């Protein structure tokens, strides 16, 4: 990997996780499910938003923490972007967050975000935050000289009870500070890889889902997506492989050496096993397009897994047309049978520990307790991992990391980043473990079902200091039409 730095990158991260927690071992007991399987494949717990929270309140809380943790002069913010797939307003978006932040800053007698600040919202499933981050870097490189940018990723992942997605729920927000001369990570867009393709019913949220929901203006609509498990997994694998191929075309040397030189890899993480699968597929692609030693390693994996090495190599490098499975009514078909079989065998080989598990360990323990955060999943893992590296006092200046973002529907981004001199100081201010601790409330089965199905709890929702909440929702009875409009409040720490 080239050590040429972009001069633009990330200087800070901050997170917010709502207090309501579902312990997955308890959830397995409620649903007569296997804790051994769920614990090893998915994680340990997930968070749910309270009745007085939504994607905007969580985002505003994360941004406020970022401003406080890094002593940011809000007037310098020229770009404030939101990545989400949980919007509740189909017109405004990030400007709602700006309004909340400014009201809180005014109440404290502090400088506010400038009137001359851009406020875009990015939507592409779980990849919206990565697209927002890339756009922020381009803003700083072009017309944002002398200013700073903030990108916040905020989402609510919820699935209907009884579906395979139910244990992979989650909620939370992560904010990122971007600037020239970054204090934490330099973003290496010149060696990044991109891919996209249309995949039909992979994972979708058509508005028609809301048509039969009760018209209670005081409740957030249930946002359960349409998804097709096996097909969606195939889409993830295929798009990550395509982005990897693009990355390889921009590298100066061996892809496998590039990966070996990485301190850590952080991926979009809908659940624990999917991240492992994604990195393993990246490694297999590097082996398939590598030198003689790489091909020999691929041959060993093929032999141990009982698949034909040449057919495995073809499967890893030749383009696949996933949407044809939909056209042909074969969404349950395995499109990568040899690679899937090879992955199973790899788990018993030294290469798995040396080149997969070792790259995923930073922040992994914390992420088991987070759940799926959609757009915030990748930056949350990044925040947890960097904070852990700083706590361990790892001497890793100039080390590189790899980030892998993915959005259903279907697109992927693979972006290398480089730790800069003095990164430890910025990493120690992240506060991810504090956000995860946060005096969580473990839900009973009855409370979980109520919060999940109706958005309500038997008791009044908790309001913590330093957290934005929904104060009330307009009902259209005012002198102006505010039907469904949310009004927010902030309790000073």
C-alpha positions as CSV (number, residue, x, y, z in Angstrom):
1,X,0.0,0.0,0.0
2,X,1.2,3.5,-0.9
3,X,2.1,5.7,2.1
4,X,1.0,8.8,0.2
5,X,-1.6,10.4,2.5
6,X,-4.7,12.3,1.2
7,X,-4.3,15.1,3.7
8,X,-7.9,14.7,4.6
9,X,-9.4,12.3,7.1
10,X,-11.0,11.6,10.4
11,X,-10.1,13.5,13.6
12,X,-12.7,12.1,16.0
13,X,-15.6,9.8,16.6
14,X,-18.4,9.8,19.2
15,X,-21.4,7.4,19.7
16,X,-24.8,7.2,21.2
17,X,-26.6,3.9,22.1
18,X,-30.1,4.0,23.5
19,X,-30.5,2.5,27.0
20,X,-33.0,-0.3,26.3
21,X,-31.2,-3.6,25.8
22,X,-32.3,-7.1,24.8
23,X,-30.0,-9.8,26.1
24,X,-29.9,-12.4,23.3
25,X,-29.5,-15.4,25.7
26,X,-32.8,-14.3,27.3
27,X,-34.3,-13.8,23.9
28,X,-33.4,-17.3,22.9
29,X,-35.1,-18.6,26.1
30,X,-38.2,-16.6,25.2
31,X,-38.3,-18.0,21.7
32,X,-37.0,-21.5,22.4
33,X,-34.0,-20.8,20.1
34,X,-30.5,-22.1,20.3
35,X,-28.3,-19.8,22.4
36,X,-25.1,-21.6,21.2
37,X,-26.0,-20.8,17.6
38,X,-27.2,-17.3,18.1
39,X,-24.3,-16.4,20.4
40,X,-21.7,-17.6,17.9
41,X,-23.3,-16.3,14.8
42,X,-25.0,-13.1,15.9
43,X,-23.7,-11.7,19.2
44,X,-24.7,-11.1,22.8
45,X,-27.3,-8.3,22.9
46,X,-28.9,-5.5,20.9
47,X,-30.3,-2.0,21.7
48,X,-33.7,-0.6,21.0
49,X,-34.8,3.1,20.8
50,X,-37.1,4.4,23.5
51,X,-40.6,5.6,22.8
52,X,-39.2,9.2,22.8
53,X,-36.3,8.5,20.3
54,X,-35.8,8.3,16.6
55,X,-32.9,8.4,14.1
56,X,-32.7,12.2,14.4
57,X,-32.5,12.3,18.2
58,X,-29.8,9.7,18.3
59,X,-27.9,11.5,15.6
60,X,-28.1,14.8,17.4
61,X,-26.9,13.2,20.6
62,X,-23.9,11.7,18.9
63,X,-23.0,15.0,17.2
64,X,-23.3,16.8,20.5
65,X,-21.0,14.3,22.2
66,X,-18.5,14.8,19.3
67,X,-18.6,18.6,19.7
68,X,-18.1,18.2,23.5
69,X,-15.4,15.4,23.4
70,X,-13.3,17.2,20.8
71,X,-13.9,20.9,21.9
72,X,-15.2,21.7,18.4
73,X,-16.1,25.3,17.5
74,X,-19.5,24.6,15.9
75,X,-19.2,27.8,13.8
76,X,-16.4,26.1,11.8
77,X,-18.7,23.3,10.6
78,X,-19.3,23.8,6.9
79,X,-20.7,20.4,6.1
80,X,-23.1,18.3,8.3
81,X,-24.3,15.1,6.6
82,X,-26.6,12.3,7.8
83,X,-26.3,8.8,6.6
84,X,-29.5,6.8,7.4
85,X,-32.2,4.5,6.2
86,X,-34.5,5.3,9.2
87,X,-35.7,8.8,8.3
88,X,-39.2,9.7,9.4
89,X,-39.4,12.8,7.2
90,X,-39.5,12.5,3.5
91,X,-38.4,16.1,2.9
92,X,-36.1,17.5,5.6
93,X,-33.4,15.5,7.2
94,X,-30.0,16.7,8.4
95,X,-31.3,20.2,9.0
96,X,-33.5,18.8,11.7
97,X,-30.3,17.6,13.5
98,X,-28.7,21.0,12.9
99,X,-31.7,22.7,14.5
100,X,-31.6,20.5,17.6
101,X,-27.8,21.1,18.0
102,X,-28.1,24.8,17.6
103,X,-31.0,25.1,20.1
104,X,-28.9,23.2,22.7
105,X,-25.8,25.3,22.0
106,X,-27.8,28.6,22.3
107,X,-29.2,27.5,25.6
108,X,-25.6,27.0,26.8
109,X,-24.3,30.3,25.4
110,X,-22.0,28.6,22.9
111,X,-21.3,29.2,19.2
112,X,-23.7,27.6,16.9
113,X,-23.3,25.8,13.6
114,X,-23.0,28.4,10.8
115,X,-25.9,29.5,8.6
116,X,-23.6,28.7,5.7
117,X,-23.4,25.0,6.4
118,X,-24.5,22.3,3.9
119,X,-26.9,19.7,5.3
120,X,-27.3,16.8,2.9
121,X,-28.8,13.4,3.8
122,X,-27.5,10.2,2.1
123,X,-29.5,7.0,1.6
124,X,-28.3,3.8,0.3
125,X,-29.2,1.2,2.9
126,X,-26.2,0.5,5.2
127,X,-23.8,2.3,2.9
128,X,-25.3,5.8,3.2
129,X,-22.8,6.8,5.9
130,X,-19.8,5.8,3.9
131,X,-21.0,7.7,0.9
132,X,-21.5,10.7,3.2
133,X,-18.0,10.4,4.5
134,X,-16.6,10.3,0.9
135,X,-18.6,13.3,0.0
136,X,-17.3,15.1,3.1
137,X,-13.7,14.4,2.1
138,X,-14.4,15.8,-1.4
139,X,-16.0,18.9,0.1
140,X,-12.9,19.5,2.3
141,X,-10.7,18.9,-0.7
142,X,-12.6,21.4,-3.0
143,X,-14.6,24.3,-1.5
144,X,-14.4,23.6,2.2
145,X,-10.9,24.9,2.9
146,X,-10.5,26.1,6.4
147,X,-13.6,24.5,7.6
148,X,-14.5,21.1,9.1
149,X,-17.1,18.5,8.3
150,X,-19.2,16.2,10.5
151,X,-20.9,13.0,9.2
152,X,-23.3,11.2,11.5
153,X,-24.7,7.7,10.9
154,X,-27.9,6.9,12.7
155,X,-30.3,4.0,12.3
156,X,-32.9,1.7,13.8
157,X,-32.6,-1.9,12.6
158,X,-35.9,-3.7,13.3
159,X,-37.4,-6.9,12.0
160,X,-40.7,-8.6,12.5
161,X,-40.9,-11.0,15.4
162,X,-40.4,-14.6,14.3
163,X,-38.2,-13.8,11.3
164,X,-34.6,-14.8,10.9
165,X,-33.6,-11.1,11.2
166,X,-35.1,-10.6,14.7
167,X,-32.0,-11.4,16.7
168,X,-29.9,-9.0,14.5
169,X,-31.8,-5.9,15.4
170,X,-30.1,-2.8,16.9
171,X,-30.2,1.0,17.2
172,X,-27.6,3.8,17.6
173,X,-25.6,6.6,16.1
174,X,-22.0,7.4,15.4
175,X,-20.6,10.9,14.5
176,X,-17.3,11.5,12.7
177,X,-15.2,14.7,12.6
178,X,-13.4,15.2,9.3
179,X,-10.9,17.8,8.4
180,X,-7.7,18.5,6.6
181,X,-4.6,17.5,8.6
182,X,-6.6,14.8,10.4
183,X,-5.7,13.8,14.0
184,X,-6.7,10.1,13.8
185,X,-7.0,8.6,10.3
186,X,-6.0,9.7,6.8
187,X,-8.5,8.5,4.2
188,X,-6.8,6.8,1.2
189,X,-9.4,7.3,-1.5
190,X,-6.8,7.0,-4.2
191,X,-6.6,3.2,-3.5
192,X,-10.2,2.6,-2.6
193,X,-12.5,0.2,-4.4
194,X,-16.2,0.7,-5.4
195,X,-19.0,-1.4,-6.8
196,X,-22.7,-1.3,-7.4
197,X,-25.4,-3.3,-9.1
198,X,-29.2,-3.6,-8.9
199,X,-30.5,-6.6,-7.0
200,X,-34.3,-6.3,-6.8
201,X,-35.7,-7.9,-3.6
202,X,-32.4,-8.2,-1.7
203,X,-33.4,-5.9,1.1
204,X,-36.0,-3.2,0.5
205,X,-38.3,-0.8,2.3
206,X,-41.1,0.2,-0.1
207,X,-43.6,2.8,1.3
208,X,-46.5,0.4,0.7
209,X,-45.5,-1.4,3.9
210,X,-46.9,1.6,5.9
211,X,-50.4,1.6,4.2
212,X,-52.0,-0.8,6.6
213,X,-50.4,0.5,9.8
214,X,-52.5,2.2,12.5
215,X,-52.6,6.0,12.0
216,X,-51.5,6.8,15.5
217,X,-49.6,10.1,15.0
218,X,-47.9,9.7,18.4
219,X,-46.1,6.5,17.4
220,X,-43.2,5.9,15.1
221,X,-44.2,3.6,12.2
222,X,-42.8,0.0,12.4
223,X,-40.1,-0.1,9.7
224,X,-39.7,-3.8,9.1
225,X,-37.8,-4.4,5.8
226,X,-38.4,-6.9,3.1
227,X,-35.5,-9.3,2.9
228,X,-34.6,-12.7,1.6
229,X,-31.9,-14.3,3.8
230,X,-29.9,-16.6,1.5
231,X,-30.2,-14.2,-1.5
232,X,-29.2,-11.2,0.6
233,X,-26.1,-13.1,1.8
234,X,-25.2,-13.9,-1.8
235,X,-25.6,-10.2,-2.7
236,X,-23.3,-9.2,0.1
237,X,-20.6,-11.7,-1.0
238,X,-20.8,-10.8,-4.6
239,X,-20.7,-7.0,-4.1
240,X,-17.7,-7.2,-1.7
241,X,-15.9,-9.4,-4.3
242,X,-16.6,-6.8,-7.0
243,X,-15.3,-3.9,-4.9
244,X,-12.2,-6.0,-4.0
245,X,-11.6,-6.5,-7.8
246,X,-11.7,-2.7,-8.2
247,X,-9.4,-2.3,-5.3
248,X,-6.9,-4.8,-6.8
249,X,-6.8,-2.8,-10.0
250,X,-5.6,0.3,-8.1
251,X,-3.0,-1.4,-5.9
252,X,0.7,-1.2,-6.7
253,X,1.5,-4.7,-5.5
254,X,0.1,-8.0,-4.1
255,X,-3.4,-7.9,-2.6
256,X,-2.5,-10.6,-0.1
257,X,0.5,-8.6,1.1
258,X,-1.7,-5.5,1.2
259,X,-4.1,-7.4,3.6
260,X,-1.3,-8.8,5.7
261,X,0.2,-5.3,6.2
262,X,-3.2,-4.1,7.7
263,X,-3.3,-3.7,11.4
264,X,-7.1,-4.4,11.3
265,X,-10.1,-4.7,9.1
266,X,-13.5,-3.2,9.9
267,X,-16.5,-4.2,7.9
268,X,-20.2,-3.5,7.8
269,X,-21.5,-6.0,10.4
270,X,-25.1,-7.0,10.3
271,X,-24.1,-9.8,12.5
272,X,-20.8,-11.3,13.6
273,X,-20.5,-14.2,11.2
274,X,-21.2,-12.0,8.1
275,X,-18.1,-9.9,8.8
276,X,-15.9,-13.0,9.0
277,X,-17.4,-14.2,5.7
278,X,-16.8,-10.9,4.0
279,X,-13.1,-10.7,5.0
280,X,-12.6,-14.4,4.1
281,X,-14.0,-13.8,0.6
282,X,-11.7,-10.8,0.2
283,X,-8.7,-13.0,1.0
284,X,-9.8,-15.7,-1.4
285,X,-10.1,-13.2,-4.2
286,X,-6.5,-11.9,-3.4
287,X,-5.3,-15.6,-3.6
288,X,-7.1,-16.2,-6.9
289,X,-5.5,-13.2,-8.6
290,X,-2.1,-13.4,-6.8
291,X,1.3,-14.9,-7.6
292,X,2.4,-18.5,-7.6
293,X,2.5,-18.7,-3.8
294,X,-1.0,-17.3,-3.5
295,X,-2.3,-19.8,-6.0
296,X,-0.6,-22.6,-4.1
297,X,-2.4,-21.5,-0.9
298,X,-5.7,-21.4,-2.8
299,X,-4.9,-24.9,-4.1
300,X,-4.4,-26.1,-0.5
301,X,-7.6,-24.6,0.6
302,X,-9.4,-26.2,-2.3
303,X,-7.9,-29.6,-1.6
304,X,-8.8,-29.5,2.1
305,X,-12.4,-28.5,1.3
306,X,-12.8,-31.1,-1.5
307,X,-13.5,-28.6,-4.4
308,X,-11.8,-28.3,-7.7
309,X,-9.2,-25.5,-7.5
310,X,-9.6,-24.3,-11.0
311,X,-13.4,-24.0,-10.7
312,X,-12.9,-22.2,-7.3
313,X,-10.5,-19.7,-9.0
314,X,-13.0,-19.0,-11.8
315,X,-15.8,-18.5,-9.3
316,X,-13.8,-15.9,-7.4
317,X,-12.8,-13.8,-10.4
318,X,-15.4,-14.1,-13.1
319,X,-18.4,-11.7,-12.9
320,X,-21.6,-13.1,-11.5
321,X,-25.1,-11.8,-12.4
322,X,-27.0,-12.1,-9.1
323,X,-30.2,-10.5,-10.3
324,X,-30.5,-13.4,-12.9
325,X,-31.5,-15.6,-9.9
326,X,-34.6,-13.4,-9.4
327,X,-35.4,-13.3,-13.1
328,X,-35.2,-17.1,-13.2
329,X,-37.0,-17.7,-10.0
330,X,-33.9,-19.2,-8.3
331,X,-33.3,-16.9,-5.4
332,X,-32.5,-19.9,-3.1
333,X,-29.7,-21.1,-5.4
334,X,-26.1,-21.1,-4.2
335,X,-24.2,-18.8,-6.5
336,X,-20.8,-19.3,-4.8
337,X,-20.9,-23.1,-3.9
338,X,-17.1,-23.7,-4.1
339,X,-16.2,-20.5,-2.2
340,X,-18.8,-21.3,0.4
341,X,-17.4,-24.8,0.9
342,X,-13.9,-23.4,0.9
343,X,-14.8,-21.0,3.7
344,X,-15.9,-23.9,5.9
345,X,-12.6,-25.6,5.5
346,X,-10.6,-22.4,6.0
347,X,-11.9,-22.1,9.6
348,X,-9.8,-25.2,10.5
349,X,-6.6,-23.9,8.9
350,X,-3.9,-21.6,10.2
351,X,-4.7,-19.1,7.5
352,X,-8.0,-18.3,9.3
353,X,-6.4,-17.3,12.6
354,X,-3.4,-15.6,10.9
355,X,-5.2,-13.6,8.2
356,X,-8.9,-13.5,9.2
357,X,-9.4,-13.6,13.0
358,X,-6.3,-11.6,13.8
359,X,-7.6,-8.7,11.6
360,X,-11.0,-8.6,13.2
361,X,-10.2,-8.7,16.9
362,X,-10.0,-4.9,17.8
363,X,-13.4,-3.8,19.1
364,X,-14.9,-7.2,18.4
365,X,-16.0,-7.8,22.1
366,X,-17.9,-4.5,22.2
367,X,-19.6,-5.1,18.9
368,X,-21.1,-8.3,20.2
369,X,-23.2,-6.1,22.5
370,X,-24.3,-3.6,19.9
371,X,-26.5,-5.4,17.3
372,X,-26.9,-4.2,13.7
373,X,-26.8,-0.4,13.4
374,X,-27.1,-0.3,9.6
375,X,-25.2,2.8,8.5
376,X,-23.7,3.2,12.0
377,X,-22.4,-0.4,12.1
378,X,-19.1,0.1,10.4
379,X,-18.2,3.5,12.1
380,X,-19.2,1.9,15.5
381,X,-16.8,-0.9,15.0
382,X,-14.1,1.6,13.9
383,X,-14.7,3.6,17.0
384,X,-14.6,0.6,19.3
385,X,-11.5,-0.8,17.7
386,X,-9.5,2.4,17.8
387,X,-10.5,3.1,21.4
388,X,-9.3,-0.4,22.3
389,X,-6.0,0.1,20.5
390,X,-5.4,3.3,22.4
391,X,-6.3,1.7,25.7
392,X,-3.8,-1.1,25.0
393,X,-1.2,1.6,24.2
394,X,-0.4,0.0,20.8
395,X,2.5,1.6,19.1
396,X,1.1,1.7,15.6
397,X,1.7,5.1,14.1
398,X,1.7,4.9,10.3
399,X,-0.1,1.5,10.4
400,X,-3.0,1.0,8.0
401,X,-6.5,-0.3,8.4
402,X,-9.1,-1.4,5.9
403,X,-12.7,-0.4,6.0
404,X,-15.4,-2.3,4.1
405,X,-18.8,-0.8,3.7
406,X,-21.8,-2.4,2.2
407,X,-25.4,-1.4,1.3
408,X,-28.1,-3.7,0.3
409,X,-29.6,-3.0,-3.0
410,X,-26.6,-3.3,-3.9
411,X,-23.2,-1.5,-3.4
412,X,-19.9,-1.8,-1.6
413,X,-16.9,0.4,-0.8
414,X,-13.5,-0.7,0.4
415,X,-11.4,2.2,1.7
416,X,-7.9,2.0,3.2
417,X,-7.0,4.4,6.0
418,X,-3.8,5.2,7.7
419,X,-3.2,6.1,11.4
420,X,-1.5,9.4,11.7
421,X,1.1,10.6,14.2
422,X,-0.5,11.3,17.6
423,X,-3.6,9.3,16.8
424,X,-3.8,8.0,20.4
425,X,-4.8,11.4,21.8
426,X,-7.9,11.5,19.5
427,X,-8.7,7.9,20.0
428,X,-8.8,8.2,23.8
429,X,-11.6,10.8,23.5
430,X,-14.0,8.6,21.5
431,X,-15.9,7.3,24.6
432,X,-17.4,4.3,22.9
433,X,-17.2,2.1,25.9
434,X,-18.9,4.8,28.0
435,X,-21.7,4.9,25.4
436,X,-22.0,1.1,25.6
437,X,-22.1,1.0,29.4
438,X,-24.5,3.9,29.9
439,X,-26.6,2.2,32.6
440,X,-28.6,0.1,30.2
441,X,-32.1,-1.2,31.0
442,X,-32.5,-4.9,30.3
443,X,-36.0,-5.5,28.9
444,X,-38.3,-8.2,30.1
445,X,-40.0,-10.3,27.5
446,X,-43.3,-8.4,28.0
447,X,-41.5,-5.0,27.7
448,X,-39.6,-6.1,24.7
449,X,-42.8,-7.2,22.9
450,X,-44.5,-4.0,23.8
451,X,-41.6,-1.7,22.7
452,X,-41.1,-3.8,19.5
453,X,-44.8,-4.0,18.5
454,X,-46.2,-0.7,19.6
455,X,-43.2,1.5,20.4
456,X,-44.6,2.0,24.0
457,X,-43.5,0.9,27.5
458,X,-45.5,0.4,30.6
459,X,-43.4,3.0,32.4
460,X,-42.4,6.5,31.3
461,X,-39.4,6.5,29.0
462,X,-36.1,7.4,30.4
463,X,-34.6,10.8,29.8
464,X,-30.9,11.0,30.5
465,X,-28.8,14.2,30.7
466,X,-27.1,15.1,27.5
467,X,-29.6,13.2,25.3
468,X,-32.1,14.6,22.8
469,X,-35.6,13.2,22.9
470,X,-39.0,13.8,21.2
471,X,-41.0,16.1,23.5
472,X,-44.2,15.8,21.6
473,X,-45.6,15.2,18.1
474,X,-47.9,17.7,16.3
475,X,-51.5,16.7,15.8
476,X,-52.6,19.4,13.4
477,X,-54.7,21.4,15.9
478,X,-52.3,24.4,16.1
479,X,-52.9,27.6,14.1
480,X,-50.6,26.0,11.5
481,X,-50.4,22.5,10.1
482,X,-47.9,20.4,12.1
483,X,-49.4,17.0,11.7
484,X,-46.9,14.4,12.6
485,X,-44.1,16.9,13.1
486,X,-41.7,16.1,16.0
487,X,-40.7,18.6,18.6
488,X,-37.5,18.0,20.4
489,X,-35.9,18.8,23.8
490,X,-32.5,18.5,25.3
491,X,-31.5,18.1,28.9
492,X,-28.2,19.6,29.7
493,X,-25.7,17.3,31.4
